[in-house]
Amino acid sequence: MERRTFLHRIGSILAVLGVTEAEWLTLGNRYYQALAQPSPRKLALLIGINQYPKIPALSGCLTDVELQRELLIHRFGFQGSDILTLTEEQASREFIEAAFLDHLGKQAKRDDVVVFHFSGYGSRVKLETSPDTMQNALVSANVSHKPQNDKIVNYILEETLLLLLRSLPTDRVTAVLDTSYYAPTPVLGLKSRALQESVAKLTAEELDFLQQLKTQKLSSTPIVLTATSESKQSAREGIFSGFSAGLFTYALTQYLWEFTPSTTIQVALSHVENSLSKLGSKQQPALLSSKKNQDITSLLPDSIIGAEGVVTAIEEDGKTVHLWLAGLPPQVLLYYGVNSRFTLATTEQLVLRSRTGLTAKAQIAKIEGANSLQVGQLVQEAVRVLPRNINLTIALDTGLERIERVDATSAFAAFSRMSTVVVGEKPADYVFGKLQEIPSRYGLFSLGGELIPNTTGEIGEAVKLTAQKLEPKLSTLLAAKLWRLTENQGSSRLALKATLEIISGISPQVVMQRQTVRTFKPETSIKKSLPTAVVPIGSQMQYRVENQSNRPVYLILVGLNNNHTAIAFYPWETPQEPNTVDTKPLLKEVVIAPGETLTLPQTNGASEWVISGPASECEQQLIFSTAPFSGTLAALNIAKYSPTEERPIAPLLNPLDVAQALLQDLHLKTEMNGTAADSYILDVNNWASLSFSFQVV
């Protein structure tokens, strides 16, 4: 497109923004100065829209843009001047398409790296050329062609975007679309990024532009990552600690901070999907590409060292630094406590003093010799401080009447370690609301709107009674929340690898593999494309665990089965005198010596682990420590088990006691200056926690 045409197309938008053509040219010079840089260059166009006219606002799209921008600059070596962001009213259809052509199309050359990101609403729209089919489309900031005419919409067809991406002269193109096209009704819990299907027409300019693109030479095969894999899934955004964000963008960028993406995209998406399920969403991210087993070669980091964050500013005293902490697991960030510690590549330690959202202030613990602290330095987790008094937070759905909310609040207040909020106002773990199909029944839902099994009341049952019956289930869910807070696959310094396998067939079939990424050389990281994490009912399973560290490690396994009830691995020890009356079976420590590989459970008929129904999702946490789990085993031993229940992986009867004992066993027993007594202190050198989620079918 000619530059004259480009300026003409965006003229109306510039007028709205109060920017003259001369000012735009000056603004554009920043991007053209980058042309003098040697190839390959790295270019990005990031788009986020929260505010739409006449449509309920979204709240996480601008954070998504910030998450991507900080990641690209500090982890992947993009120059800030090569990243163009369009937000809110800037992100009109005309401006998006023109900026794509001018910023990416005109500048990108062969072997350059290009990233495109969109966060905002998606929808489906009918085309006059094929009135019987609906097309996916991105909703731009100027939704309607003219404010007074809702019949003509300013959407960008997904097909248009894909053709634009394919028209670029480089094959190193990655696009991230944090949107969806099918709007659920009603939306329970997390906000959905999809509008209802539209019977409106697309603008003639958009259709002409699409036809124009179809005549162009298409040389690129872009990697397009989408927030959902099925048309009826919703891309959701969540409320976190002081900010909102798209679940997909947050999970993806967090993964890319901590991990070196030398794996295939399918493996990366497996990790992201695992994170999404912990955030309460069943959305499954997808790769739109004809290529199989693609790796993320278009996004190779400047440094192979992963990180939990980066130094973004240094105060005048030279000892206080500002941090961006987007590399911490999302479920951990909310509880990340003062006095947590990070290390720099220069071995200095930073002590966390305060945190607001994704940003924090820290102080250098001690300065040895010259202070080499610099903006842009990556920081890695060293010590995690967590409060002991963590609650489970239940969000009350806005569909409840006022008196129903009052009664539910009263019922939940009677439980220890429970708190309530209104949906959409503060971070929460689950939603309490009415069943859509039977409004006279109440139940507990995930933040993504999925009903938690065995949590519904009877038809016509009082809200207070339904809530009171939930106490055992809520205790289990709080326990699961606590053991998820131990996850540190990215930051652990214990060299461990665990593989989940189906062993029903002739040879083991790998379902999923996890390893502590900071302890292995890049070439040993998981590169093969693992099968989708799906396990048929009736499968015999095992974990294969490799201890590649130089210390013995102890092991505990806890989790939620497909009924959302707690389970644990019980390392039973046969008594020396089995004929003795009332001899209680004992539990022994599971310990793996340095360099050894252990299968869990041991492969013999008496200790086999077989997956039973119903079809649903299972989540398990493998937790390792250099110290024995004496308190955890004691808590496991308290429950009364009959000899017939002595299976290796069995129901956990006192999950909250076990979860608290687990954290206490991991807790660093030595004092740390200034850290409150009501905190758990976890050292990355002493523990590792790997998460496995898989679908039972």
Secondary structure, DSSP 8 states (H G I E B T S, - for coil): --HHHHHHHHHHHHHHHT--HHHHHHHHHHHHGGGGS-SS-EEEEEEE---BTTB---SSHHHHHHHHHHHHHHTT---GGGEEEEEGGG--HHHHHHHIIIIIITT--TT-EEEEEEES-EEEEEETTEEEEEEEEE--SS-EEETTEEEEE--EEHHHHHHHHHTSS-SEEEEEEE--S---SS--SSEE-B---B--EE-HHHHHHHHHHHTS------EEEES-SSTT---EEEE-SS-EEEHHHHHHHHHHHHS---SBHHHHHHHHHHHHHHTT-----EEE-SSSS-B-TT---S-S---SEEEEEE-TTSSEEEEE-TTS-HHHHTT--TT-EEEETTS-EEEEEEEETTEEEEEES---SS----TT-EEEEEEEEEES---EEEEE-TTS-HHHHHHHHHHHHTSTTEEEEETTTS--SEEEEE-SS-TT-EEEE-TTS-B-TT----TT--HHHHHHHTHHHHHHHHHHHHHHTT--TTT--S-EEEEEEE-SSSS-EEEEEEE-GGGS-GGGS--S----SEE-TT-EEEEEEEE-SSS-EEEEEEEE-TTS-EEEE--EE--SSTTSTT---EE--EEE-TT-EEEES-SSGGG-EE--SSSEEEEEEEEEESS--HHHHHHHHHS---GGG--SEEE-S-HHHHHHHHHHHHS--S--TT--TTEEEEETTTEEEEEEEEEE-
